[in-house]
């Protein structure tokens, strides 16, 4: 299969409009997206407007949202607002958004991280994404230092680059003694990826990858050590049984979905939905090619386990994070229609949008009845959902300039 360099432009990342486009080797370009149902597009915009209106009422007096010790939540809200497809907030930044950014920049630490007390990588990565979304050069110095801080969070490969733990190459929450995990590794790679334009050399010839400020090969090594794929992962827990092959776990040796004993007597770790989307998106940010067997294996797992009723393998736990990652991953991958293992085709944008519209409260917010991973916090869940709807709405455009650059 021939490989093409596809640019992820503003079309695919509404929060980074104006940033330098970054090439990803994703293989042949997808087909242009068919015109979307105008009624559904209008309903999506209405839901976004209502959600942002509700978030505005929830802001603390100091500009933060929700738990002030975790600026990541404020960052997610700001990213959701700046990604509004209507562009009203971006074109005329309102006072409540300015207060949010003032709070966020007030969390900058001497080491360059953007956090308050702990979870330094988690908070810094999401804060950097929110700052990138502004396209405002006044934040460039803060963002460059935040990038350096995130790079410093990568687990050391040990002496002479030799792997001494399965966590090497990955990134964790950022507290002392933390192991690396797929969720935090994704957040870090995403933030580094979309802020890459900040560290190009004066001539513009070198990219982040060429400058090697992050050990990207080591990061890919960590990602594949989280994948149920024996051809690329020799960890003892890996299985190629059809239920799990190609999917992802939380970190090497541990799955939030638990384990199971196979007929052979082997104890395997179960793959699950949200981490499988995190794994696939991490491969993309690390510029692993679209036709790579690791990417195809996780894509096949996600197609074969597609559902909007639950986070596969986790039921209601992390459900909105799952929706959030689904919208991001399938948008960036460039897939409009999923063909399931039974041959059924799904226009996933339409189906996910309808699901999220049904789940919105009359007051404008979304919330999960299951509290795992803070999802009983309506501010966090509403931010996740609006970002997902931002991606869906942008992806429904079908006019000139709204398809991938070739």
C-alpha positions as CSV (number, residue, x, y, z in Angstrom):
1,X,0.0,0.0,0.0
2,X,1.4,3.4,-1.0
3,X,1.9,5.9,1.8
4,X,0.9,9.5,1.5
5,X,1.8,12.4,3.8
6,X,-1.5,13.8,5.1
7,X,-1.7,17.1,6.9
8,X,-3.9,17.4,9.9
9,X,-5.0,21.0,9.4
10,X,-7.4,23.3,11.2
11,X,-10.2,21.1,9.7
12,X,-9.3,18.2,11.9
13,X,-8.3,20.2,15.0
14,X,-10.6,23.1,15.6
15,X,-8.7,24.1,18.7
16,X,-5.4,24.8,16.9
17,X,-6.6,27.0,14.0
18,X,-3.7,28.9,12.7
19,X,-1.0,26.5,14.0
20,X,1.4,25.0,11.6
21,X,0.1,21.9,10.0
22,X,2.0,18.7,10.9
23,X,2.5,15.8,8.6
24,X,1.3,12.3,9.6
25,X,1.9,9.1,7.6
26,X,-1.6,7.8,7.5
27,X,-1.6,6.1,4.2
28,X,-4.1,6.8,1.4
29,X,-6.3,9.7,2.0
30,X,-9.9,9.0,3.0
31,X,-12.8,9.9,0.8
32,X,-14.4,13.3,1.2
33,X,-17.1,13.4,3.8
34,X,-20.7,13.5,2.5
35,X,-22.9,16.4,3.3
36,X,-24.4,16.0,6.8
37,X,-28.0,16.4,7.8
38,X,-28.5,20.1,8.3
39,X,-31.0,19.6,11.1
40,X,-28.5,17.4,13.1
41,X,-25.8,20.0,12.6
42,X,-28.0,22.7,14.0
43,X,-28.9,20.5,16.9
44,X,-25.3,19.9,17.7
45,X,-24.5,23.6,17.6
46,X,-27.5,24.3,19.9
47,X,-26.2,21.6,22.4
48,X,-22.7,23.2,22.3
49,X,-24.1,26.7,22.9
50,X,-26.3,25.4,25.8
51,X,-23.4,23.5,27.3
52,X,-21.0,26.5,27.2
53,X,-23.8,28.7,28.7
54,X,-24.1,26.3,31.6
55,X,-20.3,26.1,32.1
56,X,-20.2,29.9,32.3
57,X,-22.5,29.8,35.3
58,X,-20.2,27.2,37.1
59,X,-17.0,29.3,37.0
60,X,-15.4,30.1,40.4
61,X,-14.7,33.7,41.2
62,X,-10.9,33.2,40.7
63,X,-11.5,32.0,37.1
64,X,-11.2,28.3,37.7
65,X,-13.7,25.5,37.2
66,X,-14.4,22.7,39.6
67,X,-11.5,21.5,41.7
68,X,-9.0,24.4,41.8
69,X,-6.0,22.1,42.7
70,X,-6.5,20.4,39.3
71,X,-6.1,23.1,36.6
72,X,-6.6,20.4,34.0
73,X,-10.4,20.7,34.4
74,X,-10.2,24.4,33.8
75,X,-8.0,23.7,30.7
76,X,-10.6,21.2,29.3
77,X,-13.4,23.8,29.7
78,X,-11.3,26.4,27.9
79,X,-10.4,24.0,25.1
80,X,-14.1,23.1,24.7
81,X,-15.0,26.8,24.5
82,X,-12.2,27.7,22.0
83,X,-13.2,24.8,19.8
84,X,-16.8,26.0,19.3
85,X,-17.4,25.6,15.6
86,X,-19.4,28.8,15.5
87,X,-16.1,30.7,16.3
88,X,-18.0,33.3,18.4
89,X,-15.7,32.8,21.4
90,X,-12.5,32.7,19.4
91,X,-13.3,35.8,17.4
92,X,-14.3,37.8,20.5
93,X,-12.9,36.2,23.7
94,X,-15.4,36.9,26.5
95,X,-14.5,37.9,30.0
96,X,-15.2,34.5,31.5
97,X,-12.7,32.9,29.1
98,X,-10.1,35.5,29.8
99,X,-10.5,34.9,33.6
100,X,-10.0,31.2,32.9
101,X,-6.8,31.8,31.1
102,X,-5.6,34.1,33.8
103,X,-6.2,31.3,36.4
104,X,-4.4,28.8,34.2
105,X,-1.3,30.9,33.7
106,X,-1.3,31.6,37.4
107,X,-0.6,27.9,37.9
108,X,2.7,28.0,36.1
109,X,5.5,26.6,38.4
110,X,9.2,27.5,38.4
111,X,10.0,24.1,36.7
112,X,7.8,25.1,33.8
113,X,4.9,22.8,34.6
114,X,1.4,24.1,34.9
115,X,-0.1,22.5,38.0
116,X,-0.9,23.2,41.7
117,X,0.1,20.3,44.0
118,X,0.3,17.0,42.1
119,X,-0.5,15.2,38.9
120,X,2.0,17.4,37.2
121,X,2.0,15.8,33.7
122,X,-1.8,15.4,33.6
123,X,-2.4,19.1,34.5
124,X,0.5,20.4,32.3
125,X,-0.4,18.5,29.2
126,X,-4.1,19.6,29.2
127,X,-3.1,23.2,30.1
128,X,-0.7,23.3,27.2
129,X,-3.5,22.1,24.8
130,X,-5.7,24.9,26.1
131,X,-3.0,27.5,25.5
132,X,-2.2,26.2,22.0
133,X,-5.9,26.7,21.3
134,X,-5.6,30.5,21.8
135,X,-3.1,31.0,18.9
136,X,-1.8,33.9,21.1
137,X,2.0,34.5,21.0
138,X,1.9,36.1,24.5
139,X,1.8,32.5,25.8
140,X,4.7,31.2,23.7
141,X,7.3,31.3,26.4
142,X,5.0,29.5,28.9
143,X,4.2,26.9,26.3
144,X,7.8,26.2,25.4
145,X,8.7,25.7,29.0
146,X,5.6,23.5,29.5
147,X,6.8,21.4,26.5
148,X,10.2,20.9,28.1
149,X,8.6,20.0,31.4
150,X,6.5,17.3,29.7
151,X,9.5,15.9,27.8
152,X,11.2,15.6,31.2
153,X,8.4,13.4,32.5
154,X,9.2,10.5,30.1
155,X,10.3,7.4,31.9
156,X,14.1,6.9,31.7
157,X,15.3,4.0,29.6
158,X,18.2,3.5,32.0
159,X,21.8,3.0,31.2
160,X,22.7,3.3,27.5
161,X,19.1,3.3,26.5
162,X,18.5,-0.2,27.8
163,X,14.9,-0.8,28.9
164,X,14.8,-1.7,32.6
165,X,11.1,-1.6,33.2
166,X,8.0,-2.1,30.9
167,X,7.1,1.5,31.7
168,X,10.2,2.9,30.0
169,X,9.3,5.4,27.3
170,X,5.9,6.1,28.7
171,X,4.6,9.0,30.9
172,X,2.5,8.9,34.1
173,X,0.5,11.4,36.1
174,X,3.7,13.2,37.2
175,X,3.7,12.5,40.9
176,X,6.8,10.9,42.5
177,X,6.9,7.1,42.0
178,X,4.2,7.0,39.4
179,X,4.3,4.4,36.7
180,X,3.6,5.3,33.1
181,X,0.1,4.6,31.7
182,X,-1.6,4.9,28.3
183,X,-3.9,7.8,29.3
184,X,-1.2,10.1,30.5
185,X,1.1,9.1,27.7
186,X,-1.6,10.0,25.2
187,X,-2.1,13.4,26.9
188,X,1.6,14.2,26.8
189,X,2.0,13.1,23.1
190,X,-1.0,15.1,22.1
191,X,0.3,18.2,23.8
192,X,3.7,17.8,22.3
193,X,2.4,17.1,18.9
194,X,0.1,20.1,18.5
195,X,2.7,22.5,20.0
196,X,5.4,21.2,17.7
197,X,5.4,24.5,15.8
198,X,6.9,26.3,18.8
199,X,10.2,24.5,18.6
200,X,11.0,24.5,14.9
201,X,14.5,26.0,14.3
202,X,14.9,29.4,12.8
203,X,15.1,28.0,9.3
204,X,12.0,25.9,9.8
205,X,13.7,22.8,8.5
206,X,13.7,20.7,11.6
207,X,10.7,19.3,13.3
208,X,10.2,18.0,16.8
209,X,10.9,14.5,15.6
210,X,14.2,15.4,14.1
211,X,15.3,17.4,17.1
212,X,14.6,14.3,19.3
213,X,13.6,16.3,22.4
214,X,11.4,13.3,23.2
215,X,12.5,9.8,22.7
216,X,9.7,8.9,20.3
217,X,11.0,5.4,19.5
218,X,10.9,4.7,23.2
219,X,7.4,6.1,23.4
220,X,6.3,3.8,20.6
221,X,7.9,0.9,22.5
222,X,5.8,1.7,25.5
223,X,2.6,2.0,23.5
224,X,3.0,-1.4,21.9
225,X,3.8,-2.9,25.3
226,X,0.3,-1.9,26.3
227,X,-1.3,-3.7,23.3
228,X,-2.7,-7.2,23.2
229,X,-0.7,-8.2,20.1
230,X,1.8,-11.0,20.4
231,X,3.5,-10.2,17.2
232,X,4.8,-6.9,18.8
233,X,4.4,-7.5,22.5
234,X,6.0,-10.4,24.3
235,X,4.7,-9.6,27.8
236,X,3.4,-12.7,29.5
237,X,-0.2,-11.4,29.8
238,X,-0.6,-10.8,26.1
239,X,-3.3,-12.8,24.3
240,X,-4.3,-13.1,20.6
241,X,-7.8,-14.5,21.4
242,X,-10.4,-12.8,19.2
243,X,-12.0,-10.9,22.2
244,X,-8.8,-9.1,23.1
245,X,-6.4,-9.1,20.1
246,X,-5.3,-5.7,19.1
247,X,-6.9,-3.8,22.0
248,X,-5.2,-2.0,24.8
249,X,-4.8,-2.2,28.6
250,X,-3.9,0.6,31.0
251,X,-0.3,-0.2,31.4
252,X,1.9,-3.3,30.9
253,X,0.7,-5.9,33.3
254,X,-2.5,-4.1,34.4
255,X,-5.9,-3.6,32.8
256,X,-8.8,-1.7,34.4
257,X,-11.0,-4.3,32.7
258,X,-9.4,-7.1,34.7
259,X,-8.1,-10.4,33.6
260,X,-9.4,-13.8,32.5
261,X,-8.3,-17.3,32.4
262,X,-8.2,-18.7,28.9
263,X,-9.0,-22.4,28.1
264,X,-5.3,-23.0,27.7
265,X,-4.8,-22.0,31.4
266,X,-3.1,-18.8,30.6
267,X,-4.1,-15.7,32.5
268,X,-4.6,-12.8,30.1
269,X,-5.5,-9.1,30.5
270,X,-8.7,-7.8,28.9
271,X,-8.6,-5.1,26.4
272,X,-11.1,-2.2,26.8
273,X,-12.6,0.7,24.8
274,X,-11.2,3.9,26.1
275,X,-7.6,2.7,26.3
276,X,-7.8,1.2,22.9
277,X,-8.8,4.6,21.5
278,X,-5.9,6.1,23.5
279,X,-3.5,3.6,22.1
280,X,-4.6,4.1,18.5
281,X,-4.4,7.9,18.8
282,X,-1.0,7.7,20.5
283,X,0.3,5.7,17.5
284,X,-1.0,8.4,15.2
285,X,0.7,11.2,17.1
286,X,3.9,9.2,17.1
287,X,3.7,9.0,13.3
288,X,3.2,5.3,13.0
289,X,1.8,4.6,9.5
290,X,-1.9,3.9,8.9
291,X,-1.2,0.5,7.4
292,X,1.1,-0.6,10.2
293,X,-0.1,-3.9,11.7
294,X,-0.3,-2.4,15.2
295,X,-2.6,0.4,14.0
296,X,-4.7,-2.0,11.9
297,X,-5.0,-4.4,14.8
298,X,-6.4,-1.8,17.2
299,X,-8.6,-0.3,14.6
300,X,-10.1,-3.8,13.9
301,X,-10.6,-4.3,17.7
302,X,-12.5,-1.0,17.9
303,X,-14.6,-1.7,14.9
304,X,-15.5,-5.2,16.2
305,X,-16.4,-3.8,19.6
306,X,-18.1,-0.6,18.5
307,X,-20.9,0.4,20.9
308,X,-22.4,3.6,22.3
309,X,-24.1,1.8,25.2
310,X,-21.0,1.4,27.3
311,X,-17.2,1.8,27.5
312,X,-16.4,-1.7,26.2
313,X,-15.0,-3.8,29.0
314,X,-15.8,-1.1,31.6
315,X,-19.6,-0.7,31.4
316,X,-20.4,2.8,32.6
317,X,-17.0,3.5,34.0
318,X,-15.2,6.3,32.1
319,X,-18.1,6.4,29.5
320,X,-17.7,10.0,28.6
321,X,-14.0,9.8,28.3
322,X,-14.6,6.9,25.9
323,X,-17.0,9.1,23.8
324,X,-14.4,11.9,23.9
325,X,-11.6,9.7,22.7
326,X,-13.8,8.1,20.0
327,X,-14.6,11.4,18.5
328,X,-11.0,12.5,18.5
329,X,-9.4,9.3,17.2
330,X,-11.8,8.5,14.4
331,X,-11.7,12.2,13.3
332,X,-7.9,12.2,13.2
333,X,-7.8,8.8,11.6
334,X,-10.0,10.1,8.8
335,X,-12.8,7.6,8.9
336,X,-16.4,8.6,8.2
337,X,-18.1,5.2,8.0
338,X,-17.2,2.1,10.2
339,X,-17.8,-1.3,8.7
340,X,-18.5,-3.7,11.6
341,X,-17.6,-7.4,11.7
342,X,-21.1,-8.3,10.8
343,X,-20.9,-6.1,7.7
344,X,-23.2,-3.4,9.1
345,X,-22.0,0.2,8.3
346,X,-22.1,3.0,10.9
347,X,-21.9,6.7,10.2
348,X,-20.3,7.1,13.6
349,X,-20.5,10.9,13.7
350,X,-24.2,10.9,13.3
351,X,-24.8,8.1,15.8
352,X,-22.4,9.5,18.5
353,X,-23.9,13.0,18.1
354,X,-27.5,11.7,18.5
355,X,-26.4,9.7,21.6
356,X,-24.8,12.8,23.2
357,X,-27.7,15.0,22.4
358,X,-30.0,12.5,24.1
359,X,-27.8,12.5,27.2
360,X,-27.8,16.3,27.7
361,X,-29.7,17.6,30.7
362,X,-32.2,20.3,30.1
363,X,-30.0,22.7,32.0
364,X,-27.2,22.1,29.5
365,X,-24.8,19.9,31.2
366,X,-23.8,16.2,30.9
367,X,-22.9,13.9,33.8
368,X,-22.2,10.2,34.4
369,X,-24.1,8.5,37.3
370,X,-20.9,6.4,37.7
371,X,-18.3,8.3,39.6
372,X,-15.2,6.5,38.4
373,X,-12.5,8.9,37.2
374,X,-14.4,11.9,38.4
375,X,-17.3,11.5,36.0
376,X,-19.9,12.5,38.5
377,X,-18.4,16.0,38.1
378,X,-20.7,17.6,35.5
379,X,-18.1,20.3,34.7
380,X,-15.5,17.7,33.6
381,X,-18.0,15.6,31.7
382,X,-19.6,18.6,30.0
383,X,-16.1,19.7,28.8
384,X,-15.4,16.1,27.5
385,X,-18.7,16.1,25.6
386,X,-18.4,19.6,24.1
387,X,-15.0,18.8,22.8
388,X,-16.4,15.6,21.2
389,X,-19.2,17.6,19.6
390,X,-16.7,20.2,18.4
391,X,-14.9,17.4,16.5
392,X,-18.1,15.9,15.2
393,X,-19.4,19.3,14.0
394,X,-16.1,20.2,12.2
395,X,-16.1,16.8,10.7
396,X,-19.5,17.2,9.2
397,X,-18.4,20.1,7.0
398,X,-18.2,19.2,3.4
399,X,-17.3,22.4,1.5
400,X,-14.1,23.4,-0.1
401,X,-11.2,23.5,2.3
402,X,-13.0,21.2,4.7
403,X,-11.3,18.0,3.6
404,X,-7.8,16.8,4.3
405,X,-5.0,18.5,2.4
406,X,-3.4,16.1,0.0
